[in-house]
């Protein structure tokens, strides 16, 4: 029974890693769709989100079956519950990528992002990819230092977010309010995406150590207040 | 053991209802703080969010203990897992109320909301209160029709959201970009708050019927795309 349990748990872990891969691909392609005003690519991101939703459902069903059939306790139980929480984070990351893609589609054939904002969006896309890659590694390695590095990576995203919102406010009249609204939401989607990746990493820390990091605990919640605080 | 299990489950249900009460109070007071530029009230909303976080933690610990000690299966197991998902929704609703309060605090002593936008914010605050009240009822009654009514109530919020964003874009130049950014985020916080209440109600439908409503399934996800689609 222990072997069967751990085989199942390995499958759940593999599904979580696959979810990080799908969430990463989604945001990477959404960023390209946004920057290139590529409506076909945007559509493909929007459609592909169903795969992530299905994988989450499958993972959660497996987890619930595991609880029912194997009735794990202690650490094993916490691992199963934690996996379900991670799947919720990763599914949400897919949603956020889809939202970015939807803004690209909505403004097509115009680009949603003015030329002078392209580089910050490129940077946010890169930060998103880095952070979800690291989160995927940490799910497998259970490495506490790796998990803390995810939190530090999130600081990069927060900086980009803060600077972008400051620019939107400062330069709003140059681009019109529609662009300001789009950019405000885009900035928030990337920032929330990174927050959920941090949350995945924190859950690993919790699994391994039995407690949340003092520093990291607050990053379950989003940080737009930092951004708005000028 | 069945009796002990159901006593524990009743306690969890009571905690969920208490969480809806705290989430409702938080958004109600945040709305007032926003409209009255009442910084003391905003601070109290921000501070009180810790109560909701603690209650969620307590509820989840109880749920995990219940899984470990009573090893429920079938419907009982699904009820415990569902309760943990609801607690995540309700905690997030508290976060969103806190975000509204933080915008009030950030702009103090100025009001974040221009006079001509007050009435839509009043309406969004009322819609938020109604929807969380109904969600709280549904947790207790397990009434499917009541749960579907929550979804319809969310349509009211979506309409308010859509019209607010359209106005922000149309009238942006009258108020400046900072106000447009604030209002964009405020609108999103109320809309997401309502989405999480819908999610709570859908989980009740799922518990009772074993499946998600066809219509309702998509409202797990947020709907800002509807709003942006002009």
Contacts between the chains, C-beta under 8 A, distances in Angstrom:
chain1	res1	chain2	res2	distance
A	64	B	77	6.5
A	64	B	78	7.0
A	64	B	81	6.1
A	67	B	67	6.4
A	67	B	77	5.9
A	67	B	81	7.5
A	68	B	73	4.5
A	68	B	74	7.0
A	68	B	77	5.4
A	71	B	71	4.2
A	73	B	68	4.5
A	74	B	68	7.0
A	77	B	64	6.5
A	77	B	67	5.9
A	77	B	68	5.4
A	78	B	64	7.0
A	81	B	64	6.1
A	81	B	67	7.5
A	81	B	84	7.3
A	84	B	81	7.3
A	85	B	88	7.7
A	88	B	85	7.6
A	88	B	88	7.0
A	95	B	221	5.2
A	95	B	222	7.2
A	99	B	222	7.7
A	99	B	224	6.6
A	99	B	225	6.8
A	102	B	225	4.5
A	102	B	228	7.2
A	103	B	228	6.7
A	106	B	225	7.4
A	106	B	228	5.4
A	106	B	229	6.0
A	165	B	181	6.7
A	168	B	177	6.4
A	168	B	181	6.1
A	169	B	177	5.2
A	169	B	178	4.9
A	169	B	181	5.9
A	171	B	177	8.0
A	172	B	172	7.7
A	172	B	176	7.2
A	172	B	177	2.5
A	172	B	178	7.7
A	172	B	180	6.8
A	172	B	181	7.7
A	173	B	173	7.4
A	173	B	176	8.0
A	173	B	177	6.6
A	176	B	172	7.2
A	177	B	168	6.5
A	177	B	169	5.2
A	177	B	171	8.0
A	177	B	172	2.5
A	177	B	173	6.6
A	177	B	177	6.9
A	177	B	180	5.0
A	178	B	169	4.9
A	178	B	172	7.7
A	180	B	172	6.8
A	180	B	177	4.9
A	180	B	180	5.2
A	180	B	181	6.3
A	180	B	184	7.8
A	181	B	165	6.7
A	181	B	168	6.1
A	181	B	169	5.9
A	181	B	172	7.7
A	181	B	180	6.3
A	181	B	181	7.9
A	181	B	184	4.9
A	181	B	228	8.0
A	182	B	228	7.7
A	184	B	180	7.8
A	184	B	181	4.9
A	184	B	184	4.7
A	184	B	185	6.6
A	185	B	184	6.6
A	185	B	188	7.2
A	185	B	224	6.8
A	185	B	228	7.5
A	188	B	185	7.1
A	188	B	188	7.3
A	221	B	95	5.2
A	222	B	95	7.2
A	222	B	99	7.7
A	224	B	99	6.6
A	224	B	185	6.8
A	225	B	99	6.9
A	225	B	102	4.5
A	225	B	106	7.5
A	228	B	102	7.2
A	228	B	103	6.7
A	228	B	106	5.4
A	228	B	182	7.7
A	228	B	185	7.6
A	229	B	106	6.2
